[in-house]
Amino acid sequence: MRFGLCVVLGAALALSACGKEGGAGGVDGALIASPPEGEWLSYGRDYAEQRFSPLDQIDTANVNQLGLAWYADLDTARGQEGTPLVIGGVIYHSTAWSKVKAFDAKTGNSLWEYDPQVPGETAVKACCDVVNRGLAAWGDKLFIGTLDGRLVALDRATGTEAWSVVTVDQSKPYTITGAPRVVDGKVLIGNGGAEYGVRGYVTAYDADTGEELWRFYTIPGAPEEAADEPEYLAKARETWNGEFWKNGGGGTAWDAMAYDPELDLLYIGVGNGAPWNQAYRSPGGGDNLYLSSIVAIRPDSGEYVWHYQTTPGETWDYTATQHIMLADLEIDGQQRKVLMQAPKNGFFYVLDRETGELISADNYVPQSWTTGIDMKTGRPIEVAEARYDKTGQPYIGTPGPGGGHSWQPMAFHPDAGLVYIPAILSAFPFIPEENWEADMHRGLNLGIDMGAGAMSADLKVREDAAKATKGALIAWDPVAQKERWRVSHPAPWNGGVLATAGGLVFQGDAGGNLVAYGAMDGRELWSFHAQTGILAPPITFTVDGEQHIALLVGYGGVWPLSPSGVVGEQAGAKPNISRLLVFKLGGEAELPPAPPLNRRPLDPPPFRGTEQQVTSGAYDYGRYCGGCHGDAAIGSTVLPDLRRSAVLESRQAWQTIAHDGALKDNGMVSFAPSLDEEQIENIRQYVIKRANEDRALERQARESGA
């Protein structure tokens, strides 16, 4: 069903799409800064990104009456990470592959759909699934960043395209998965791709026309650009060494942003270096500004104001792109305007958001790379052996590159004074690779040996790794820098968080459960099984006076694709069943029965290759294949499990796909620019051997009755 939003919303609603920008119906800065209680106007609900709603109709006493009001099946069976917006009784949300959908928030009737037609081969540029985290709204438009690097403006009433601009060099491995933000009519968007070798930046575009207004680079460029660089980049250049620009350098701003209207400061989180291993990125070290930094800039001009670097000279993929939130806290008897972040490196930071001064920091998960933070300098006190880039020796680091906290948003409950962190507890073997060379055509450019660090075929090793790899919802006191309570999860890859004035905290988990916890004590008060893993954060809104909870569900993202051998089976192999779920008190809708997880049995051809082929294939698999098809070929349920593929039987069919690109429209492009036919055959032999090893383990488990 397709009709104008003016009919849907009605004259009584404050934010109909029929009004003028900044008037009765347009979304503007004042509304985003202080949104109506029943609306969700921006990615984090408001500019402060607290993900706290003042709605309290659903509370600790009645949340057990929460039921499904309606649901909508989606047409993208990949990871769902988006935050819906709710404006004037309409839910707008993005999906995997950068599609956008609009639904009547009360009835679930579909209003319109938009498909940007992202080419399937773009998937190979995305380190972490073809996900999209959300939309921005301004005036009568919606804005979405597409996986292939476009920024698109849509008419909010009809979903028709108003304008579209390409924000990246599409010949390079850039992607966009993060949600745009809009400040004073300027649409702000970053990008991703540092694992493959790009240079990061944030760009501002005019919301009405799509005209580029300014661009803020997060790291310096090639030497010929030095003469025209602004002062902040000139200072950054002094912290880099070698020919860093040849491999991109990294510093992509792929997720976090927040804005303080009073200070007129935009805060952006900056990512990791390219490659990870600093010995190759910047020989001789250096802080490598502004990698792994929170940077404050003026949204009107892109002018640099201040920065705080969480991980100087980062070499562990310890990004600072994680959720940034703003709050006013009483610290040592004084009201402080603070910025809070729990980046990948395992520390929770509280900064003065006007100056960037470090107020406090402590680790919220176990970490092994430092002995703490020097509060005088704000710098980490590094442990020497953690610097594998300097020692040249393997280092098992905690957290791993997945971080102590990834992109999944936190939430802040001002009444409880707590921040709720969807935490990860994991480790990772950083194994430096001797004589490593970048490959700017295909595969990960990390400077470490991904094959050597692959998960073992030994079942005991896998079990031990699984036991050490967990998740948690941690309630963190940002003033005392202490944990107040925690809920442990059996797997690390769980959903983002919502806090409400009803005394509740909502989070979904990898096992497919949406759970309501007491905000003060973490008691489980209600749960709903969604039949698929949950990554996205919930939101809440009202329609016709009734409070609703909504979220996207659908298993995917980086953990199910990359290290699934450790955590995929541990959480229970989950299919992707992508849906939008909407709940209310007394809701009586029901999901259809869950479809069975149909997986082709492990029945590979016999291994007839050589150990030399396996050694070569293991290295190339780790560098070029593992990012999508699972560590050590222990495949996921989201993308094809190569151990179970019928194509293993045929060298010719394998070559047709991997060398010739027969399935490029599905995202499986040709790897001929990087791998010759013999290398591709060696990968096949490696996968055949791994499949036979795992089939033997399955038989052993059956015979032992395990």
Buried (B, 14 or more C-beta within 10 A) or exposed (E): EEEBBBEBBEEEBBBBBBBEBBEEBBBBBEBBBEBBBBBBBBBBBBBBBBBBBBBBBBBBEBBEEBBBBBBBEBEBBBBBBBBBBBBBBBBBBBBBBBBBBBBBBBBBBEBBBBBBEBEBBBBBBBBBBBBBBBBBBBBBBBBBBBBBBBBBBBBBBBBEEBBBBEBBEBEBBBBBBBBBBBBBBBBBBBBBBBBBBBBBBBBBBBBBEBEEBBEBBBBBBEEEEEEEBEEBBEBBBEBBBBEBBEBBBBBBBBBBBBBBBEBEBBBBBBBBBBBBBBBBBBEEBBBBBBBBBBBBBBBBEBEBBBBBBBBBBBBBBBBBBBBBBBBEBEBEEEEBBBBBBBBBBBBBBBBBBBEBEBBBBBBBBEBBBBEEBEEEEBBBEBBEBBBBBBEEEBBBBBBBBBBBBBBBBBBBBBEBBBBBBBBBBBBBBBBBBEEBEBBBEBBBBBBBBBBBBBBEBEBEEBEEBBEEBBBBBBBBBBBEBEBBBBBEBBBBBBBBBBBBBBBBBBBBBBBBBBBBBBBBEBEEBBBBEBBBBBBBBBBBBBBEEBBBBBBBBBBBBBBBBBBBBBBBBBBEBBBBBBBBBBBBBEBEBEBEEEEEEEEEEBEBEEBEBEEEBBEBBBBBBBBBBBBBBBBBBBBBBBBBBBBBBEBBBEBEBBBBBBBEBBBBEEBBBBBBEBBEBEBBBBBBBBBBBBBBBBBEBEEEEEEEEE
